[in-house]
Amino acid sequence: MATLIFDLDGVIWLGDKLVDPRVPALLKKLQSKGHRLYYLTNNSTNNQRGYQKKLSRLGIKARLEEIICSANAARMYLAKKVSSVQCPVSRLIGGSPKWRPVSSKRLRTKKPRIFVIGEKPLVREMEKLPVRVVSVKDGGRIDYVVIGADWHLTYKKLARAADAIIGGAGFIATNNDKTYPMQGRKLRPGCGAIGAALTAATNIKPCVVGKPNPYIIKGIPGMSGLNRGNTFVIGDRLDTDIVLANRMRVSSILVLSGTTDQEMARGAKGRQKPDYILKDVTQISKIVKRV
């Protein structure tokens, strides 16, 4: 039996509509045949429970442990850092990773202060940690800047984040997707676009915890024991989904229902080269049945 790891935006849905009405029946059939299904998204505008509700609304049943998103990955990553006596400072362009010492006394007496650029689900994930999430109006130090897609982005948010990063705050991005696919083949600026603006302003790159960083996979139970020969990552982006699969040394399936067209797919090289190219996810059975 196969393990199938599906991206969501551009693969299962576009905006609030399925890429194809047959998708729920297809996924149900795959499950009935014993295949393991997981959903892995870089989109930080929702958390596990939010995506579970959206999947259900579109006729797809999934357990919370079968869903992992970059908002959860950012929380898991930061949870380890806020209790450490050293806080990572993001990678300087052209340089090597740097570390900012933090005294154990300060860690015992003050909660790390986190500034978030992102939607409410990302903020809620950060609030689950022993930290103080500060607003754009709050003064004082900031220990970490965490960014995700933000549909309410303002110049003040960018300025506050840039000041903090230049001042030594750790810089964490939930993902580096420059765009998100929407209905009608439209693209909306994503977290990667925000990160690019901050990098241009600070000359510092963020630590990206989402795809293609395999770190995000750690949120899926049993991932460490994957049978690489019958595991597939299904996505619509060459630079995240396909690179992730190739880094994990599992099979990659690129679908053309999202951000990548046929010309881009056929021209892909190196780690961005997919094993299979499909029009959309409804064609996946002809590949999986070989397993």
N, C-alpha and C positions, 0 to 999 in steps of 0.2 A: 504494500500500500504506500501511497505517496504522502508527503507533507507539502502542502501548498500554502505559500505565504503571499497573500494578496495585498497590493496597495489599494487605496480606496479612491482618491480623486483621480479621475481619468481612466479608472479601471472598472470599478463597481458603479460609480455614479459620476455625473457631471452636474455640479451644483446640487440641486435637490431632486434630480431625476436620474433614474437608472440609465446606464449606457444602452441597455436593451431590456425590454420587459421580461425576457426569458432568464435573466440572471438568477433570481431567487430559486427557480425550479432547477436550474443547473447546479447551483451550490448544494441544494438539498440532495440531489442525485449523487453528487460526488461524496457527500457525507455517508449516504446510505451504502455506498460501496466500500466504506471503511477508510477513506482518505481523511487525513487530518487537515483541517482548515484553520488558518490564522489570518488576521487582518493587521497590517503594519503600515502606519501612515506617518508622514513627516508633518502633517498639518496640525499645528498646535492650538488652533482656535476651538478645539474641543478636547475633552479627556475621555478615558475609557467608557465611563457611564454614558456620556453624551453621544459617543459613537455607537454604543450598544443601542441606545434609543433610536438613533437615526437608521441604523440597519434594520431594526424591528419595524420601524415605520414604513420601510421600503420592502418589507416581507422577508427579511433575512434574520434568522435566529443565530445569535452568537453569545457565548459565555464571556464574562469579563476577562477571564484569563486567556481568552483567544484573541484579545484586542490589545495592541500596544501602540501608543502614539508618542510623538516627540515631547509632549508636555509631561508625560509620565517619566520618560527617559531623562529629561532635564531635572526633575525632582530627585530621581534615584542618584544621578550624578552629583547633584549639589548636596544631597544628604551625607555623602561621604566626605565632602570637602568642608562643610561647616563645622565638623568636629575635629578637623585636622589642625595641627599647630602651624602648618604652612598652607597658605592659600595660593592656588595657581593664578598667575597673571597671564593673560592671553599671549599668543605668539606675535612677536614683533616682526613686521615685514622685513625679510632679509636677515633675520636673526634667529636665535634659538629660544626655546621656552624659558621663561624666567619665573622666579618664585619670590613671593613677598612674605617674609617671616611675620607671623602674628604671635604675640606673646600668649602663653597659656593663661596668664592672669586675665587678659582681655577677653579670651574665649569664655572664661568662667563667669565673668561679670557682665558681659554685654552680648546681646544677640547680634549675629551678623545682619547687616542691613542690605536688603535686596531691592534693586530698582528693576521693574518689569516693563518692557514694551511688548504688549500682546493683549489678547482678549481675556475676558474674565476666567475662563477655564484654566488658562496658564497661571493666572494670579492665584487661583484657588489651590492649584497644585503646590505653588511655592508656600502658601499659607499653612500647608500641612507640616512644614518643616519648623524646627525651632529657630526661626528667623523673624525679623521685622521687615515686612514689605512696605516700602516708602512710596509716596506719591510724588508726582512731578513738582508739587508745591512744597514738599518737605525739604528743609535744609539739612546740613550736616553731612557726615561721611556716607559713602556707599561702598560696600565691600564687594558686591557682585552686581553686574548688569546682565539680565537674562532677556533675550529677545525672541519673539515669535512673530507670526503674521499679526498685524494690527490694523483693523479696518477703521480705526479712529486715530491714526497716527497724526501727530502735530509736530511742528518745528520745536516747540518747547520740550517735548519728549526727547527728540534727537539731541538737542543741546544739552539737556541734563545728563543723558547717557554719555555723550562725548566727553563732557567735563569729568565725569566719574572715571571713565576708562583712561583718560590722560592722567588722572590723579592716582592711578594704580589699581582700580577695581578690576576684578576678574571679569572677563567678557565671554559669556556663554550664549551660543545660538542654538535654538532647538533644531534648526535645519538650515540648509543653504539653498533651498528651492527659490529661484528668482521669480518664478511665476506659479500660479495655480490655475488649472484648467476649469473653465466654467461652461455652461450650456451655450450652444451656438458657436463652439470652437473659439470662444473668447478666453483671454488670459488676464488674470488679475495679479498685480505685483505681490510678491510673497516675502517671506522672512529674509531670503537671500538678497533682495533688493534693499531692505532696511540695513542688513549687515554690511552691504557694499557701501552704503552712504556713511555709516559709522567708521568703517575701515578707511575710507577716503579722508574723513575728518581727523582721524586719530593716528593713522599709519599702523594700526594694530588689527590683527585678524582674530576673530573669535574662535573659541573651542566649539566645534560643531558636534553635538551629541546624537543627532539624527542620521538617517541614511545619507551617505554610504558608510558611515562609521558603524562597524559591527556591534558597537556598544549597545545600540538600541535593541538588538536581538536578545540581550540578557534579560529583558522584561518578559520573555516568552518561556514558560515552563518547559523543560525538556530540550531546549535548543542546544545545550552542550552535548547531548547524545544523538544528534542528527545523523541519519544515514545519508551521506552526501550524494549517493547514487540515485536516490529517489526523492530528493528535495528540490522544489522549484520556487523561485521568487518571480512573481508576476507583477510587472509594473509598466508605467508609460514613460518613464524618464531614463535616459541613458546614463546621465551623470550621478544618479542616486540609486535607483532600483537595480539597474544592470551592473553598475560598479559594485554595489553591495553583494550581489550574488557571486560575482567573480572573485571578490575578496574572500567570501565564505567558501569558495570552490564548490558551489552548488549550481544547478541548472538555472538559466535565466530565460524568461519569456517576456518579450516586449510586445505590448499591445499598442495599436495605432489609434486608439480612441481618445487619447489625451493630448499631451504636449509634443509628441514626436511624430513626424510624418514619414512616409515610405523612403524618401530620398535621404533623410537624416539617418534612418535606421540602417539602410544598406551601406552608408558611408562610414558607419561607426567602426572604430579600430581599438585595439588594445583592450583595456578593462571595460570599455564601453560597448564592446561588441556582444550582442545577445546570441544565445544559442538558437532561439526560435523567434520568429516574427509573426504575429497574428493580427488580423483586422481588429478583433476585440476578444473579450474573455469568453464569449460563447463558443469559440472554436477550440477551447482548451482540451476538450475530451479526446481529440485525435492524437494529442501528445501524451496525456496522462494514461491512456489505455495501453500504452506500450510498457508501462511500469509493472 
